[in-house]
Structure formats: structure tokens, C-alpha cells
Amino acid sequence: MDFTVIIVALMISFGIPLRNKAIKEYRKKKEEKTSKENNIK
């Protein structure tokens, strides 16, 4: 029981920052893509 709680806590503590980083990179790519399209028009 205690072991699973520790694993879940570690997954949450490491998972959230990694997810935020991935979202930021995704938004950055998305913005670059839209800005390039806007420049073409």
C-alpha cells in the first residue's frame, strides 16, 4: 500500500512539469506555424 502511494506521488510530481513543458513546446510550434501562414497571406 505505502509503496504504491510513493510511486503515484512520484509520477504526479514528475509528470506535471513534463506535461507543462510538452504543452509549451506544442503551443510554440503551433504559433510558429500560424505566424508563417499569416505572413504568406
Backbone as numpy.savetxt, mean C-alpha at the origin, in Angstrom:
# Nx Ny Nz CAx CAy CAz Cx Cy Cz
-2.69 -20.83 21.91 -3.53 -19.61 21.91 -2.66 -18.37 21.91
-1.73 -18.29 22.86 -0.86 -17.11 22.94 -0.03 -16.94 21.67
0.41 -18.07 21.13 1.26 -18.03 19.94 0.51 -17.42 18.75
-0.74 -17.80 18.56 -1.52 -17.26 17.43 -1.75 -15.77 17.61
-1.99 -15.33 18.85 -2.18 -13.90 19.11 -0.93 -13.13 18.73
0.23 -13.66 19.06 1.50 -12.99 18.71 1.66 -12.90 17.20
1.36 -14.00 16.51 1.49 -14.01 15.04 0.55 -12.99 14.41
-0.70 -12.96 14.86 -1.67 -12.01 14.32 -1.21 -10.58 14.59
-0.72 -10.32 15.79 -0.25 -8.97 16.15 0.91 -8.55 15.24
1.83 -9.46 14.99 2.96 -9.16 14.10 2.48 -8.90 12.67
1.55 -9.74 12.20 1.02 -9.55 10.84 0.36 -8.18 10.70
-0.40 -7.78 11.70 -1.08 -6.48 11.64 -0.05 -5.35 11.70
0.90 -5.45 12.63 1.86 -4.36 12.81 2.76 -4.19 11.59
3.11 -5.31 10.91 3.94 -5.21 9.70 3.09 -5.00 8.45
1.88 -5.52 8.46 1.04 -5.49 7.27 0.53 -4.11 6.92
0.13 -3.34 7.94 -0.48 -2.03 7.66 0.51 -1.08 6.98
1.73 -0.90 7.51 2.68 -0.01 6.82 3.01 -0.47 5.41
3.14 -1.78 5.22 3.42 -2.30 3.88 2.27 -2.00 2.93
1.03 -2.16 3.43 -0.14 -1.88 2.60 -0.20 -0.40 2.25
0.09 0.46 3.22 0.07 1.90 2.96 1.12 2.26 1.90
2.29 1.65 2.00 3.35 1.91 1.03 2.91 1.48 -0.37
2.28 0.31 -0.45 1.81 -0.20 -1.75 0.73 0.73 -2.32
-0.15 1.22 -1.47 -1.22 2.12 -1.94 -0.61 3.42 -2.45
0.37 3.96 -1.72 1.02 5.21 -2.15 1.68 5.04 -3.51
2.39 3.93 -3.70 3.05 3.68 -4.99 2.02 3.53 -6.10
0.91 2.85 -5.79 -0.15 2.66 -6.78 -0.76 4.00 -7.17
-1.04 4.85 -6.17 -1.61 6.17 -6.47 -0.64 7.01 -7.28
0.65 6.92 -6.94 1.68 7.68 -7.67 1.69 7.27 -9.14
1.69 5.97 -9.40 1.68 5.48 -10.79 0.41 5.94 -11.49
-0.71 5.86 -10.79 -1.99 6.25 -11.37 -1.97 7.74 -11.74
-1.43 8.58 -10.84 -1.36 10.02 -11.10 -0.44 10.32 -12.28
0.71 9.63 -12.35 1.62 9.83 -13.47 0.95 9.47 -14.79
0.18 8.38 -14.76 -0.51 7.92 -15.96 -1.53 8.97 -16.40
-2.33 9.49 -15.47 -3.37 10.46 -15.82 -2.73 11.78 -16.26
-1.64 12.18 -15.62 -1.01 13.45 -16.00 -0.42 13.34 -17.41
0.12 12.18 -17.77 0.64 11.99 -19.13 -0.51 12.07 -20.15
-1.63 11.46 -19.82 -2.78 11.51 -20.71 -3.29 12.93 -20.86
-3.28 13.68 -19.78 -3.74 15.07 -19.83 -2.81 15.94 -20.67
-1.51 15.65 -20.61 -0.55 16.41 -21.41 -0.73 16.15 -22.91
-1.13 14.93 -23.25 -1.33 14.59 -24.67 -2.52 15.39 -25.22
-3.57 15.49 -24.42 -4.76 16.24 -24.87 -4.44 17.68 -24.95
